[in-house]
């Protein structure tokens, strides 16, 4: 029951975040692009983790559980951390450059990184 509650709240939060950053105004800079993808990656991770834990509880598909789901969890978590680092780096560059910071350049770099 607790697992299902966490999954539902996480899913609602990710969809609200995705809905917020789908608007063009929130994606004027690269951080908006990173954040929209962060919500997608977080939802994928949450879904994979939920399926993994359900299958683990019922002791089904042990080889699939060990190899596929654990690999996907590690990869998605690494991608999530990398995108979070990109967001932080871009904000640092924005503060450092000040008024000479280019929003268009920021979006272009974010699209290349993604």
Rosetta constraint file for C-alpha pairs under 8 A:
AtomPair CA 1 CA 5 HARMONIC 6.27 0.50
AtomPair CA 2 CA 6 HARMONIC 6.22 0.50
AtomPair CA 3 CA 7 HARMONIC 6.17 0.50
AtomPair CA 3 CA 50 HARMONIC 7.48 0.50
AtomPair CA 4 CA 8 HARMONIC 6.13 0.50
AtomPair CA 5 CA 9 HARMONIC 6.21 0.50
AtomPair CA 6 CA 10 HARMONIC 5.96 0.50
AtomPair CA 7 CA 11 HARMONIC 5.99 0.50
AtomPair CA 7 CA 46 HARMONIC 6.86 0.50
AtomPair CA 7 CA 47 HARMONIC 7.71 0.50
AtomPair CA 7 CA 50 HARMONIC 7.04 0.50
AtomPair CA 8 CA 12 HARMONIC 6.17 0.50
AtomPair CA 9 CA 13 HARMONIC 6.14 0.50
AtomPair CA 10 CA 14 HARMONIC 6.09 0.50
AtomPair CA 10 CA 43 HARMONIC 7.58 0.50
AtomPair CA 10 CA 46 HARMONIC 7.40 0.50
AtomPair CA 11 CA 15 HARMONIC 6.12 0.50
AtomPair CA 11 CA 43 HARMONIC 6.40 0.50
AtomPair CA 11 CA 46 HARMONIC 7.79 0.50
AtomPair CA 12 CA 16 HARMONIC 6.15 0.50
AtomPair CA 13 CA 17 HARMONIC 6.15 0.50
AtomPair CA 14 CA 18 HARMONIC 6.05 0.50
AtomPair CA 14 CA 39 HARMONIC 5.22 0.50
AtomPair CA 14 CA 40 HARMONIC 7.32 0.50
AtomPair CA 14 CA 42 HARMONIC 7.10 0.50
AtomPair CA 14 CA 43 HARMONIC 6.18 0.50
AtomPair CA 15 CA 19 HARMONIC 5.99 0.50
AtomPair CA 15 CA 39 HARMONIC 7.45 0.50
AtomPair CA 16 CA 20 HARMONIC 6.15 0.50
AtomPair CA 17 CA 21 HARMONIC 6.27 0.50
AtomPair CA 17 CA 36 HARMONIC 7.19 0.50
AtomPair CA 17 CA 39 HARMONIC 6.31 0.50
AtomPair CA 18 CA 22 HARMONIC 6.05 0.50
AtomPair CA 18 CA 36 HARMONIC 5.51 0.50
AtomPair CA 18 CA 39 HARMONIC 5.85 0.50
AtomPair CA 18 CA 40 HARMONIC 7.26 0.50
AtomPair CA 19 CA 23 HARMONIC 7.28 0.50
AtomPair CA 20 CA 26 HARMONIC 7.38 0.50
AtomPair CA 21 CA 26 HARMONIC 5.48 0.50
AtomPair CA 21 CA 27 HARMONIC 6.53 0.50
AtomPair CA 21 CA 32 HARMONIC 6.20 0.50
AtomPair CA 21 CA 33 HARMONIC 7.61 0.50
AtomPair CA 21 CA 35 HARMONIC 7.06 0.50
AtomPair CA 21 CA 36 HARMONIC 5.44 0.50
AtomPair CA 22 CA 26 HARMONIC 7.44 0.50
AtomPair CA 22 CA 27 HARMONIC 7.61 0.50
AtomPair CA 22 CA 36 HARMONIC 7.05 0.50
AtomPair CA 23 CA 27 HARMONIC 6.93 0.50
AtomPair CA 24 CA 28 HARMONIC 6.67 0.50
AtomPair CA 26 CA 32 HARMONIC 5.59 0.50
AtomPair CA 27 CA 31 HARMONIC 7.17 0.50
AtomPair CA 27 CA 32 HARMONIC 4.25 0.50
AtomPair CA 27 CA 33 HARMONIC 5.70 0.50
AtomPair CA 27 CA 107 HARMONIC 7.97 0.50
AtomPair CA 28 CA 32 HARMONIC 6.89 0.50
AtomPair CA 28 CA 103 HARMONIC 6.50 0.50
AtomPair CA 28 CA 104 HARMONIC 7.71 0.50
AtomPair CA 28 CA 107 HARMONIC 7.19 0.50
AtomPair CA 29 CA 33 HARMONIC 7.28 0.50
AtomPair CA 29 CA 103 HARMONIC 5.03 0.50
AtomPair CA 29 CA 104 HARMONIC 7.01 0.50
AtomPair CA 29 CA 106 HARMONIC 5.68 0.50
AtomPair CA 29 CA 107 HARMONIC 5.32 0.50
AtomPair CA 30 CA 34 HARMONIC 6.27 0.50
AtomPair CA 30 CA 87 HARMONIC 7.74 0.50
AtomPair CA 30 CA 90 HARMONIC 7.52 0.50
AtomPair CA 30 CA 103 HARMONIC 7.37 0.50
AtomPair CA 30 CA 106 HARMONIC 4.91 0.50
AtomPair CA 30 CA 107 HARMONIC 4.29 0.50
AtomPair CA 30 CA 108 HARMONIC 7.53 0.50
AtomPair CA 30 CA 109 HARMONIC 7.24 0.50
AtomPair CA 30 CA 110 HARMONIC 5.03 0.50
AtomPair CA 30 CA 111 HARMONIC 7.76 0.50
AtomPair CA 31 CA 35 HARMONIC 6.05 0.50
AtomPair CA 31 CA 87 HARMONIC 5.36 0.50
AtomPair CA 31 CA 90 HARMONIC 7.04 0.50
AtomPair CA 31 CA 91 HARMONIC 7.74 0.50
AtomPair CA 31 CA 110 HARMONIC 7.66 0.50
AtomPair CA 32 CA 36 HARMONIC 6.22 0.50
AtomPair CA 33 CA 37 HARMONIC 6.45 0.50
AtomPair CA 33 CA 107 HARMONIC 7.36 0.50
AtomPair CA 33 CA 110 HARMONIC 6.65 0.50
AtomPair CA 33 CA 111 HARMONIC 7.55 0.50
AtomPair CA 34 CA 38 HARMONIC 6.05 0.50
AtomPair CA 34 CA 83 HARMONIC 6.12 0.50
AtomPair CA 34 CA 84 HARMONIC 7.63 0.50
AtomPair CA 34 CA 86 HARMONIC 7.55 0.50
AtomPair CA 34 CA 87 HARMONIC 6.43 0.50
AtomPair CA 34 CA 110 HARMONIC 6.85 0.50
AtomPair CA 34 CA 114 HARMONIC 7.71 0.50
AtomPair CA 35 CA 39 HARMONIC 6.33 0.50
AtomPair CA 35 CA 87 HARMONIC 7.82 0.50
AtomPair CA 36 CA 40 HARMONIC 6.59 0.50
AtomPair CA 37 CA 41 HARMONIC 6.08 0.50
AtomPair CA 38 CA 42 HARMONIC 5.93 0.50
AtomPair CA 38 CA 80 HARMONIC 6.10 0.50
AtomPair CA 38 CA 83 HARMONIC 6.75 0.50
AtomPair CA 38 CA 84 HARMONIC 7.59 0.50
AtomPair CA 39 CA 43 HARMONIC 6.14 0.50
AtomPair CA 40 CA 44 HARMONIC 6.28 0.50
AtomPair CA 41 CA 45 HARMONIC 6.09 0.50
AtomPair CA 41 CA 76 HARMONIC 6.42 0.50
AtomPair CA 41 CA 79 HARMONIC 7.62 0.50
AtomPair CA 41 CA 80 HARMONIC 6.38 0.50
AtomPair CA 42 CA 46 HARMONIC 6.04 0.50
AtomPair CA 42 CA 76 HARMONIC 7.81 0.50
AtomPair CA 42 CA 80 HARMONIC 7.08 0.50
AtomPair CA 43 CA 47 HARMONIC 6.10 0.50
AtomPair CA 44 CA 48 HARMONIC 6.14 0.50
AtomPair CA 44 CA 76 HARMONIC 7.64 0.50
AtomPair CA 45 CA 49 HARMONIC 6.00 0.50
AtomPair CA 45 CA 72 HARMONIC 7.86 0.50
AtomPair CA 45 CA 73 HARMONIC 6.10 0.50
AtomPair CA 45 CA 76 HARMONIC 5.97 0.50
AtomPair CA 45 CA 77 HARMONIC 7.13 0.50
AtomPair CA 46 CA 50 HARMONIC 6.06 0.50
AtomPair CA 47 CA 51 HARMONIC 6.22 0.50
AtomPair CA 48 CA 52 HARMONIC 5.97 0.50
AtomPair CA 48 CA 69 HARMONIC 6.59 0.50
AtomPair CA 48 CA 72 HARMONIC 7.48 0.50
AtomPair CA 48 CA 73 HARMONIC 6.85 0.50
AtomPair CA 49 CA 53 HARMONIC 6.10 0.50
AtomPair CA 49 CA 69 HARMONIC 7.60 0.50
AtomPair CA 49 CA 73 HARMONIC 6.90 0.50
AtomPair CA 50 CA 54 HARMONIC 6.21 0.50
AtomPair CA 51 CA 55 HARMONIC 6.12 0.50
AtomPair CA 52 CA 56 HARMONIC 6.02 0.50
AtomPair CA 52 CA 65 HARMONIC 6.33 0.50
AtomPair CA 52 CA 69 HARMONIC 6.16 0.50
AtomPair CA 53 CA 57 HARMONIC 6.10 0.50
AtomPair CA 54 CA 58 HARMONIC 6.51 0.50
AtomPair CA 55 CA 59 HARMONIC 5.99 0.50
AtomPair CA 55 CA 60 HARMONIC 5.48 0.50
AtomPair CA 55 CA 61 HARMONIC 7.10 0.50
AtomPair CA 55 CA 65 HARMONIC 7.15 0.50
AtomPair CA 56 CA 60 HARMONIC 6.63 0.50
AtomPair CA 56 CA 62 HARMONIC 7.55 0.50
AtomPair CA 56 CA 65 HARMONIC 7.14 0.50
AtomPair CA 60 CA 65 HARMONIC 7.96 0.50
AtomPair CA 61 CA 65 HARMONIC 5.91 0.50
AtomPair CA 62 CA 66 HARMONIC 6.04 0.50
AtomPair CA 63 CA 67 HARMONIC 6.11 0.50
AtomPair CA 64 CA 68 HARMONIC 5.40 0.50
AtomPair CA 64 CA 69 HARMONIC 6.93 0.50
AtomPair CA 65 CA 69 HARMONIC 5.37 0.50
AtomPair CA 65 CA 70 HARMONIC 6.98 0.50
AtomPair CA 66 CA 70 HARMONIC 5.85 0.50
AtomPair CA 67 CA 71 HARMONIC 6.04 0.50
AtomPair CA 68 CA 72 HARMONIC 6.13 0.50
AtomPair CA 69 CA 73 HARMONIC 6.06 0.50
AtomPair CA 70 CA 74 HARMONIC 6.27 0.50
AtomPair CA 71 CA 75 HARMONIC 6.19 0.50
AtomPair CA 72 CA 76 HARMONIC 5.97 0.50
AtomPair CA 73 CA 77 HARMONIC 6.02 0.50
AtomPair CA 74 CA 78 HARMONIC 6.13 0.50
AtomPair CA 75 CA 79 HARMONIC 6.21 0.50
AtomPair CA 76 CA 80 HARMONIC 6.08 0.50
AtomPair CA 77 CA 81 HARMONIC 6.20 0.50
AtomPair CA 78 CA 82 HARMONIC 6.14 0.50
AtomPair CA 79 CA 83 HARMONIC 6.17 0.50
AtomPair CA 80 CA 84 HARMONIC 6.20 0.50
AtomPair CA 81 CA 85 HARMONIC 6.19 0.50
AtomPair CA 82 CA 86 HARMONIC 6.23 0.50
AtomPair CA 83 CA 87 HARMONIC 6.24 0.50
AtomPair CA 84 CA 88 HARMONIC 6.33 0.50
AtomPair CA 85 CA 89 HARMONIC 6.03 0.50
AtomPair CA 86 CA 90 HARMONIC 6.06 0.50
AtomPair CA 87 CA 91 HARMONIC 6.29 0.50
AtomPair CA 88 CA 92 HARMONIC 6.22 0.50
AtomPair CA 89 CA 93 HARMONIC 6.22 0.50
AtomPair CA 90 CA 94 HARMONIC 6.07 0.50
AtomPair CA 90 CA 106 HARMONIC 7.69 0.50
AtomPair CA 91 CA 95 HARMONIC 6.29 0.50
AtomPair CA 92 CA 96 HARMONIC 6.17 0.50
AtomPair CA 93 CA 97 HARMONIC 5.99 0.50
AtomPair CA 93 CA 101 HARMONIC 7.89 0.50
AtomPair CA 94 CA 98 HARMONIC 5.81 0.50
AtomPair CA 94 CA 101 HARMONIC 5.77 0.50
AtomPair CA 97 CA 101 HARMONIC 5.42 0.50
AtomPair CA 102 CA 106 HARMONIC 6.15 0.50
AtomPair CA 103 CA 107 HARMONIC 6.25 0.50
AtomPair CA 104 CA 108 HARMONIC 6.22 0.50
AtomPair CA 105 CA 109 HARMONIC 6.16 0.50
AtomPair CA 106 CA 110 HARMONIC 6.15 0.50
AtomPair CA 107 CA 111 HARMONIC 6.21 0.50
AtomPair CA 108 CA 112 HARMONIC 6.38 0.50
AtomPair CA 109 CA 113 HARMONIC 6.17 0.50
AtomPair CA 110 CA 114 HARMONIC 6.11 0.50
